[in-house]
Structure formats: structure tokens, C-alpha cells
Amino acid sequence: MEFFDFGSLFFLIAAVVIFFQLRNVLGRRTGNERPPFDPYTAGRTRSTDKDKDAAETTSENVVSLPRKRLASDNEEAYAAIDTLAKPGTALNKGLRAIKDSDPTFDPKTFVDGAKMAYEMIVMAYADGDRKTLKNLLSREVYDGFVAAIADREGRSEKIQSSFVGIDKADIVSAEMKGGEAHITLRIVSELISATRDKAGEVIDGDPETVAEVKDVWTFARDTRSRDPNWKLVATEAED
């Protein structure tokens, strides 16, 4: 007489249960599964639309490292500097030193930005706009501008200004001072400006005449900082 082995029956039931649990968790193959990603052949095989979707999803979570700067990139950057300043001159060497310290530096882009900053500063000073000035000036220059504005306000005087435009903006010197880049420009602009007293009478300038203004301004930026903005650190009026 054979006896039924309850131990064998128990293990058989357990195996069936485990099989169905794994099937529910892992799913079943349908023939439409995406192949496993191979980092060595992904760039050399033809991708499907589903592969592209997967790649786009993956790329959203990947931070791209900056590419290595090629020698040709440096040559192109230096060529732009050479068109602005004669090779071998102090100005050329200064601009190259700034470029070496800050690979993102471009002299043409800098001049365009400096021209915009010049107009903003001139008009903010005339309007007594301290907030705008604070973002564009170094602490020392800001203190000087604010003192002049306060003195003007104390006498109840107002400046009436209209910015016409900039005729010239040329870089005259450039250098690295430690980790800080300094660039000086000679700016020739046209401005209509008049200062009026408390009674509204013109005491300086002419509200009807366009005057030529010549300034020598120096901008600086710490190339070690993530802040890309340059600030005005020195001003000088040219006769």
C-alpha cells in the first residue's frame, strides 16, 4: 500500500505559487520588449522610435560635461583678439591673459555689453536710480555716485537727460590683477543734458543741444566667480 507523501505535495504547491508570483512581478515576454541598452554599440546601431523616446527620457537626467577645448578653438579665439589689438602689444597680451583665465570671454561681446551698461549707468545717475546703480557699480564707485546724487537732491536740483547714442567704444587697456580681469574703454557718446534748480531754471547744460561726452571707464570681473557680470570700478572724464 502506497502512502501519499505530504512533504512532496507541500513543495509542489510552494513551487507553483512562487512561479505565479514571479510571473506577476516580472511580467511575460510579448516579443515587443526593448533590447537591453549596450553603451558600446548604442551609437553605432540604428535606433527605433521607441529607442529614441528612451534616449530622450534618459538624457533629461544626465548632466553633460563640457567638451575638451580644442587647439583650433583657441586659435579662433586669439584670432578675434588679434583683429582688435595688434599682436605683441600690451593690449593684445592683456586680452589673451583674460581669455586664458576665462574661456567664455569674447572682446566683441564685452564691448557690446559695456555700451549697454554705460547708457544704463548714465541714465540711472541722472534719475537718481540707486537700485540700478548698485547692480552695475563696484562698492567704491557706487558710494561716490550716491554721494553726488544725495548732494544734488539736497539742493533740490534735477538732471534732465536724453541719451542720443554712442559713437565709439574702444578698449584701450586690459590686464589680469590676480584673479580679477580689468578692461578700460574710451567711450564717446552724445547726450542732451541740463541741470535745473529748485525753481526749474537751467543752471548747467542745455536742454536743446546735443553734447559730445568723452569718458574713460574701467570694468572689472572676478574670473574665479560664477557671476558673469562686470562692474564699473573706475571713471574718468576726458577733456
C-alpha positions in Angstrom: 0.0 0.0 0.0 1.5 3.3 -1.0 1.3 6.3 1.3 0.9 9.8 -0.1 3.9 11.9 0.6 2.6 15.2 2.2 6.1 16.6 2.1 6.3 16.3 -1.7 2.8 17.8 -2.1 3.8 20.8 0.1 6.9 21.6 -2.0 4.9 21.2 -5.3 2.3 23.7 -4.2 5.0 26.1 -3.0 6.8 25.9 -6.4 3.5 26.7 -8.3 2.8 29.7 -6.0 6.3 31.1 -6.4 6.1 30.7 -10.2 2.9 32.7 -10.5 4.3 35.4 -8.1 7.4 35.8 -10.3 5.2 35.9 -13.4 3.1 38.7 -12.0 6.1 40.7 -10.8 8.3 40.4 -13.8 5.7 40.1 -16.5 5.7 37.9 -19.6 7.6 38.4 -22.8 5.4 39.5 -25.7 8.0 39.9 -28.4 7.9 43.7 -28.3 10.4 44.2 -25.4 13.2 46.8 -25.9 16.6 45.2 -26.1 19.0 45.9 -23.2 21.0 49.1 -23.6 24.6 48.5 -24.7 26.7 51.6 -24.1 29.3 50.4 -26.6 27.1 49.8 -29.6 24.2 52.2 -29.0 25.9 54.9 -31.1 26.6 52.6 -34.0 23.2 50.8 -34.3 20.1 52.0 -36.0 17.6 53.2 -33.4 13.8 52.8 -33.4 11.3 55.4 -32.4 11.0 53.7 -29.0 14.7 53.8 -28.6 14.7 57.5 -29.3 12.0 58.0 -26.7 14.0 56.1 -24.2 17.2 58.1 -25.1 15.3 61.4 -24.7 14.0 60.4 -21.3 17.4 59.3 -20.2 19.1 62.5 -21.4 16.8 64.6 -19.2 18.6 63.0 -16.2 22.1 63.3 -17.5 24.4 66.3 -17.0 26.7 66.8 -20.0 30.3 67.6 -19.2 31.9 70.4 -21.1 33.8 69.2 -24.1 37.5 69.5 -24.1 38.6 72.8 -25.7 40.5 72.1 -28.9 43.6 73.9 -30.1 41.6 75.2 -33.1 39.1 76.8 -30.7 41.9 78.7 -29.0 43.4 79.8 -32.3 40.0 81.1 -33.4 39.6 83.0 -30.1 43.0 84.5 -30.3 42.4 85.5 -34.0 39.4 87.6 -32.8 41.7 89.3 -30.3 44.4 89.9 -32.9 41.9 91.8 -35.1 41.1 94.1 -32.2 44.6 94.6 -30.9 47.9 94.2 -32.7 49.8 91.0 -31.8 52.7 91.6 -29.4 51.2 94.8 -27.9 50.4 95.2 -24.2 46.7 95.3 -25.0 46.8 92.1 -27.0 48.7 90.3 -24.3 46.2 91.6 -21.7 43.2 90.4 -23.6 44.9 87.0 -24.2 45.6 86.7 -20.5 41.9 87.4 -19.7 40.9 84.8 -22.3 43.2 82.2 -20.8 41.7 82.9 -17.4 38.1 83.0 -18.6 37.4 80.8 -21.7 34.0 82.4 -22.2 35.4 85.9 -22.6 34.9 87.4 -26.0 36.1 91.0 -26.6 33.3 92.0 -29.0 30.6 90.7 -26.7 32.2 92.5 -23.8 32.2 95.8 -25.7 28.5 95.4 -26.7 27.7 94.7 -23.0 29.8 97.7 -21.8 27.9 100.0 -24.1 24.6 98.9 -22.7 25.9 99.3 -19.2 27.2 102.8 -20.0 23.8 104.0 -21.1 22.1 102.4 -18.1 24.5 104.0 -15.7 24.4 107.5 -17.2 20.6 107.5 -17.1 20.3 105.9 -13.7 22.7 108.6 -12.3 20.6 111.3 -13.9 17.4 109.8 -12.5 18.9 109.1 -9.1 18.1 105.4 -9.5 20.3 103.9 -6.8 19.0 100.3 -7.2 20.1 100.1 -10.8 23.5 101.7 -10.0 24.1 99.2 -7.2 23.9 96.3 -9.6 26.4 97.9 -12.1 29.0 99.6 -9.9 31.7 98.5 -7.5 31.2 99.5 -3.9 33.6 102.4 -4.1 32.2 103.9 -7.3 28.7 103.3 -6.1 29.4 105.3 -2.9 30.8 108.2 -5.0 27.8 108.3 -7.3 25.3 108.1 -4.4 27.1 110.9 -2.5 26.8 113.1 -5.7 23.1 112.2 -6.0 22.4 113.0 -2.4 24.2 116.3 -2.7 22.1 117.2 -5.7 18.9 116.2 -4.0 19.9 118.2 -1.0 19.9 121.3 -3.2 16.6 120.3 -4.8 18.3 120.1 -8.2 17.3 117.7 -11.0 19.1 116.5 -14.1 17.1 116.3 -17.3 18.8 113.9 -19.7 18.2 112.3 -23.0 20.7 109.7 -24.3 21.3 110.0 -28.0 23.9 107.2 -28.6 27.5 106.0 -28.5 29.8 107.0 -31.4 32.8 105.0 -30.3 33.7 102.4 -27.6 37.3 101.2 -27.9 39.2 99.0 -25.5 42.4 100.9 -24.6 43.9 98.6 -21.9 43.3 95.1 -20.4 45.1 93.2 -17.7 44.7 90.5 -15.1 45.2 91.6 -11.5 45.4 88.3 -9.6 42.2 86.5 -10.5 40.4 89.8 -11.5 40.1 91.0 -15.1 40.3 94.7 -15.7 39.3 96.3 -19.1 39.4 100.1 -19.7 37.4 101.6 -22.6 37.3 105.1 -24.1 33.7 105.9 -24.8 32.5 108.8 -26.9 28.8 109.4 -26.6 26.2 112.0 -27.4 23.9 113.3 -24.7 21.4 116.1 -24.2 21.6 117.1 -20.5 20.6 120.0 -18.4 20.6 120.6 -14.6 17.7 122.6 -13.2 17.4 124.2 -9.8 14.5 124.2 -7.4 12.7 126.8 -9.4 13.2 124.9 -12.7 15.8 127.2 -14.1 18.7 125.7 -16.1 21.9 126.1 -14.1 24.1 123.8 -16.2 24.0 122.2 -19.6 21.5 122.8 -22.4 18.1 121.0 -22.8 18.2 121.7 -26.6 21.8 120.9 -27.5 23.4 117.5 -28.2 26.7 117.5 -26.5 29.7 115.1 -27.1 30.8 113.4 -24.0 34.2 111.5 -23.7 34.7 109.1 -20.8 37.3 106.6 -19.8 35.7 103.8 -17.8 37.2 100.6 -16.3 35.2 97.5 -15.8 36.3 94.5 -13.7 35.2 90.9 -13.1 36.5 88.2 -10.8 37.1 85.3 -13.3 37.1 82.8 -10.4 33.5 83.7 -9.6 30.4 82.1 -11.2 28.9 85.6 -11.5 29.4 86.6 -15.2 28.7 90.3 -14.7 31.2 93.0 -15.0 31.1 96.1 -12.7 32.3 99.6 -13.2 35.3 100.2 -10.9 36.8 103.5 -12.1 35.6 106.5 -14.1 37.5 109.5 -15.7 36.2 112.3 -17.9 38.4 113.1 -20.9 38.7 116.7 -22.0 
